[in-house]
Amino acid sequence: MAEISERREVRVRGDDATFGFAAEPDAGRLVIREDRGQGDGEELCALTISDREELSGFLQGLRRVLGVEEGQQDATPIEQRPQQGRRASPGPRGDGGLPTGDPGPRASALAASPGAPPRAPAGLTPPRRRSARAGVSRAATRPTPHRPPNARYPPTLEETPIPRPALARAVDAMLEATTVGSYTRIGHAVRSRLERWDALHELDGADRRVVVTGATSGLGEATAAALLRTGARPHLLVRSPDRLEQLHERLRGRLAGELVDRITHDVADLADLSSVRAAAHRLTVDGAPVHALIHNAGATFDRLGYTDDGLERTYQLHVAAPLLLTALLRPSLQAAAPARVVTVSSGGMYTRRLDVEHLIDPGAGYAPLTAYAQAKRAQVELTAAWQRRADRGGVDAHVMHPGWAATPGVETSLPRFATGMRPLLRSPAEGADTIVWLALADLPDVEPPVIWHDRRARAVHRLPTTRAPRGEVDRLLRRVADDVGLDPAACWRHDSGP
């Protein structure tokens, strides 16, 4: 028996355009298209997904969020079907009705065989309501529509007018549910268009001093370039002066020379706490304010190793050194209030629960990506601790993850992933967008704890098993303060349990 293979599509009329979300099972593509009705339709992006169920699950979830009903099973030949834009009469719900649960990426709405109505996604079957008169399921009393066994086209879908912000929220939720759609360049392309993001260069960074770590390549380089375009004055903390010269040469090839000349720098090796202290002293000795501090430096290490300070390398680079630098620059940040501290985390942190002992010394169980994800989870927890403080002194802390971007770090630590995903990886500039936005933009009020991705606040947990045990964050703060030689009072506290 041949399978139904035509594209399945949801079309939604926005307030100024119509958006089509079409799954093409044979091609393994999800196509998102914007049509303004003047013959100027534009394909925003096409996401390659080989899994047919994930393609269908995206559309099924989108229908549920938007309230778009599936129409009746139409037996009219495709060339005789109503013109696009006419509303389809609502069909019976039954197994083809809208699910009421949250859509999962593996959910399937594809028909099992020709002539069968589309199934609700696995695990999302709508509740069966009981009839008050007969005491039987209403779904069971509905007739099943006739459909010729050779019908090879999908059911008609309603077009539903919907305000653009509501559409943007719905599509954002669906992209987030698929992970691939959210973390790749697809997420950035669709969200930036639907939500009409302001261009970064329109942000007012005039004469703002922004300290950036890990700025000589990848996301850090893209962050420095974007800051220059806003009029800000990036101050780069670099480990290698030679790499800084190479960065200057690359930036001069893309930006005006007078912009690049605004960059100042200092040498600071986060793997050496004395180097961090010296750089912080030079930054603060003249009393000049620091408007934002961006913790971008990061790396994975193939083998377990320790720094000269006696700390595990992943832990020191991502957790201990950034907290020390923040504490030492706090007076300069408060002098520029309102100021921002932005930490670049990773979506990998969603897989880990904070475990202080394993973070500090993983021992024989060391695995590079696990240690990295654990450190990124610690960054999120420390930022949440700061967000909960009432006495922040005019300094706000934010944490974000950039999605999957094509950076030297990804190519080095995940070469097979970088090669296989190359067509879908974000550019460094796309990955850095939210970093710069968090540092300079007027941000919406949100209820902490949150992690930002694509200019939108996200939950810091996707699984209940990743929530830290009560007191674990306080324990982390005390341990880090002891490791870097700070009075715990100089660090922020987490007085209420998670």
N, C-alpha and C positions, 0 to 999 in steps of 0.2 A: 504494500500500500504506500502510495506517495504521501509525504508529509505536507502539511500546509507550509508554504515557504515564502509567501509574499510578505512584504514589510508590514509590520504592525505599528500604528502611529497614533499618538495623541496630539491633537492640535488645540492650542489654547489661545483665545483672543485676549491679548493684553490691551492696555489703554491706548497704546500707540502703534502696536504691531501684533502680528500673529506669530506664535512660536510653534514649531513642529518638532516633536521628539519621536523619531522613527527607529524601530529596531529592524534590522535586515538580517534575519537569521542565517541565510545562505552565505552572506558576506561576512558575518560575524562583526557587524558594525552597529553602533548607536550614533545616529546623525542628529545634530541639533541645528535647526535652521531658523532664521529670522526673516519674516516677509512683511514689508511695510505696505503691500497692496498696490504698489506702483510699478510692478515688474522689476523691482530692485532687490529681490530676495537674496539672502546671503547665508551660506553655510558657515555657522560659527565654528563648528568643529565636528570631527568624526572620531569617536572612540572605538578602537578595535577591541572587542571582547569575544573570545572564541566560545565562551560558555553561553549556550542558548538560554539557559534558565536565568542567568544573571541579566541578560538583555531584557527578557520579559519581565523579570522581577522589578527592574527599574521603572518600566512603564506602569506596571500594576500598582506600585507604590505611589507613583506620580498621580495616577487616577484617584487613588484614595485621598491623598492630601488635598488635591484640587476639587474633589467632589465631582469628577467627570465620570458619568455613568457609561457603561457599555451598552450599546444599542442592541436591538433585536438581531437575530441571525438573518441577514438579508440574502435571499436566493436570487436576486436580480443579477444578470450577467454584469460584469464589471463595467463594460462600455455603456450600459443602460442605467447605471446607478445615479442617484441624485447628484447634482453639482455640488462641489465642495462648498461648505458654509451653511447648507441647509441642515436643520437640526433633525437628528434621528429620533424616532419615537422610542421611548424607553422600553426595553425588553424585560422579560422576566428575570428575576435575580437568580434563584436556585444556586447551582454550583458556579454559575458565571457571574454572580453578584460581587459587589465590592467587598474586600476583606476589611475587617475592623482592626486587625492587629498591625503592629509596625512591620513594614516591608523588610525582608531580608535580602541580601545580595544573591542568595541562591534560590529565591522564590521563583516559581514557574507559573506563567499564565498561558503557555502554549498549549494548544489542543493536543491530546494524546494521539488522535488519528483523525483523518478527514471525516467530516460529518459530526464530530463531537464538539459540544460547546467548550469554550475555553475554561480551564480549571482555575480555581482560586489557588494562589501560591501555597506551597506546602507549609503547614503550620499556621496558616492565616485564614482558615475556613470561617466564614461569618457565623455568629451565634444563631442557633435555630430557635426562633421565637415560637411560643406555644399559642395556639388558637384558644381564645376565651370560650368559644362555643363548643368546639369539637374536642379540644384537648389534644390536638395533633399538631405536628409541625406545619407552619404555613408554607415553608419551602416545598414540603412534600405534596401540597395540594395544587401547586402551580403547574400548568402544562408545560411540557418541553417543546420548544418550537421546532417545526419541521425544517430540516436542512438537507438538500440533496447530497447524496454520498460523494459526488464528484466536485462539490463546491471547493474552490481553492483560493478564496480570498478571506481576509479577516473581517470580523464584525465591524459595522459602522460605529464610530465614536462621536459623541456630542462635542461641539465646540462651545466652550464656556467662557464668556467674558470675565476677566479677572484683573484687578489692579496690578500694575507692574511690581510694586513691593511685595505683594502677597505671592505672586508668581516667583519672584526671586527667592523668597524664603522657602517655598516648596521645592524648587529646583535645587537650592543649596542643601536641603535636607536629603534629597535623593542622591546627590553627588556624594555627600558625606557617608551615606549608607553603603555605597559601592566601594569606598576606599580608593580604588584605582581612578575612578572619575574625579575624586576630590584631590588626591595628592599629586596628580600629573598636571601637565600644562592644560588639560581639558578643564579642570576646576578653575584655574586662573582665568582662562579665556572666557568661559561662560559667566562666571560670577562678575568679572570686571565689566562685562557688557550689560548684563541684566541689571546690576546694581548701579551702573553708571558711576564708576569710581572716578574721583578727581585724579588727574595726572599728578605724579609725585612732584614734578618740578613746579607745580602750582602751590605747593606747601610753602609757608613762610619760615624759612630757616635762617633768615638774615642774621649773620654774626653770632649764631648760636654755636657754642663750642661743644662738640660731640666726640667723646672718647670711644674708640672702636678697637677691640682686640681681634686678632686673627684676620687682619685686613689686607693681606698681600695677595690673596687669590680668592676665587670662588665667591661665596656670598659676601664675604668681607670686602672684597674689591668692588663688587656691584653696589654694596651699601655706601662705600666711600664715594663712588661716582654719582650716585643718586643724591647724596647729601650735598655735594658740590653744586649740583644743578639747582638746589633750593636756596643757595646762598649761605649755607652753613659752613663752619670751619672744622673739618674733621681733624682730630688729633689721633694718630694711629700708634698703637703700641705694637711693635714688631719685634720678632726674635732675631731677624737677620737683616742688617742694613743693606746687604746686597740684593735681597728680594724686594726691598723698598725701592731701590733704584729701578729695578725691572718694572715694578708697579707704576712708577712715575712715567716711564717710557710708554707703557700701554695706555695710560690715561691721557697722555698728551696726543696720542693718535686719535682719541675720540672726543676730547674736550678742549676748550680754549686754554692756552697756556696760562693765562692769568687766573683761571679757576684752579688748575692744578697747583699753582704756587700758593694757594691758600692752605694747603695741607701742611700740618706740623706733625712731628713724630718724636717718639722716644723708644729706646730699646728696653724691652721687658720680656723676660722668659718666664712664663707661668709655671714652668717646671722647677723654678728656683724662687722660693718665697722671698729671699733677700733682694732679688732683682725686682720683684713686685713692689716691695717696700720702698726701694730707692726711686723707682719710677713714680710712685704715688707722691713721694716727698717732693720731687721736682715739679710735679703737676700742681701741687697745692701751696708751695712756698711763697708764691707771689700773690696769693689770695684771689686769683682769677676764678670766676665761677665756671662750673661745668654744668651745662644744660641737660646733657643726656650721657649715659654710659651704656654702651652696647657690648654685652658679653657674647662674642661670636666664636672665639677660638675653640677648636675641638679636634679630636683625633681618636682613632682606635689603635690599639697596639696588639700585635700578633701574640706576644708572650707576656706573661705576668712580669712586672718590673716595678722598681721603686726609685724614687727620686733621691737626690742628696739630702732632702729634708726627711727621708725615711717614710714617705707616704706612697701608697700605690699610685701609679702614674695617672690612670684614668680618673680616679677620685680627685687627685690634686688639680689636674688641668681643668676639670669641669665643675668642681664643687668648692674645694678648699681655697684655691687661688682667687676665683671670682668673688667669693664672700669676703676675703681679706681686702681685695682691691676696692670693693664697694664700701666697706667700713672705713677705709683710709680716705676715700674720696667723699665721704658723706658731708663734711663741712663745706666743700666746694659745691656739691649738689644742692645743699640747703641754701647756699648763697644765691643760687640761680632759681630758687623755687618760683613757680612749680617746675620741677625737674623730673626726669624719667630714668629708670633703670630697665633696660630691655635685655632679656636673656633668650638666646636662640637654643631651643630644645630640639626634640625630635619626636615624630609620631611613634617611634619605637618604644617610647616610654609607656604607651598604653598597655604594653604586654607585661609590665613589671610592677610589683608592689615594693614600696620602700622597705629595705632590709638593711639596717645600718651596719650590722656585722659583715654581711656579704659585700656591701659597698666599700667599707674601709679595707677589708682584706679578704678577697675571694678565695685565696689559698689554692689548693690543688684543683678546685672546681672552676678555675678561671676560664672564661670563654670571652673572646673580644667583644662580640656584639651584645652579649648579656651584660657585661660590665658597662658598656656604653649606654645601654638602655636603662640600667640601674642608676647611673649617674644622671641621666636626663630626667628620670623620675624624681631624683633628689632635687634637681633644679626647680621642678614644678612645685614640689612641696615647700621649698624654702620661699619661693615667690608667693605662694598662698599664705604663708605665715606672715609675710610683710603686708600683704593686702588686707589682712584681718586687723592689723594694728590701727589704733585710733590716733596715735601720736607719730605720724610718719614724717612730720617736719617739712611738709611740702614736697616730699619725694615719693613718687608713685613707682611701683615695680610691676612689670609685665613680663610674661613669658609667652613665646610663640613657637610654632613649628612651621617650617617652610614648605612641607611636602617633599616630593622627590625631585631634586634638582641636579643637573649635570655639573658637578663640581669635581675638582681634583680629589677631594676627600672621598667622594662616592666611588670614583673610578679606582682609587687605590684600595679601599677597604672592601668594596663589593664589585669586583671587576665583571663577573658574569651578569649580575643584575644590571650594571651600567650598560653593558653591551646589548643585552636583550631588551631593555626598556628604553634605549636611546631615543627612538622616535617620539616617545611620550614624556620624557623627562623635561622638567621646566628649565628654562634658562636661568643662570644665576640672578639676572635682574628680576625675573618673575618670583624667584624664591625669596629675594631680598625686599620685595615690595612692602610686605607687612612690617618688616623690621623698621624701615624708614618711616612708615606711616605711624607706628606706635611711638617713635621717638619725637615726632614733630606735629602730628595732627591733633585736632580737638576730638577727644575720644568720647563715645557714648558712655553713660553710666551703666555699669554691669554689677551684678552681685557675685563677689568672689566665692570660691576659687574658680578661675577660668584659665584656659590657654587659648591664645589667638591663632587663627589660621585663616588666611585670605580675608583679612579685615573684619572678621566676625568672631565673637567670643564662643568658645566651645567648652563642653564639659571636660574635666580633667580625668574622669574615669569612664570607661565603657563597660567595665566588668566590676561587680562588687568585690571580687577577690583581689583587686589591686588597691583597695583602700588600706591606708597605713593603720596599724594597731594604735590604740590610744597611747599617747606619750612618746611615740616613735620619732616624731618630728622634733620635739623638745630634746630628745636624746641626741638626734643628729646635730642640732645647733650647739649643744654643749660639747660634743666631740669635735666638731669643726673648729669652734673657738679655741679649744685646747690645742688642736693640731697646728693652728696658725699663730698661737701666742697672743690671743686677744682675750680681754675680759669679756665673759659672756654678756655683760650689760651693754657692750658695744655692738652686739648683734641683736637682731630682732627676735622676739620671743613668740612662741605659739602657745598662748595660755589656755585656749579652749581645745578640747580634743577634736579629732577629725570627724 
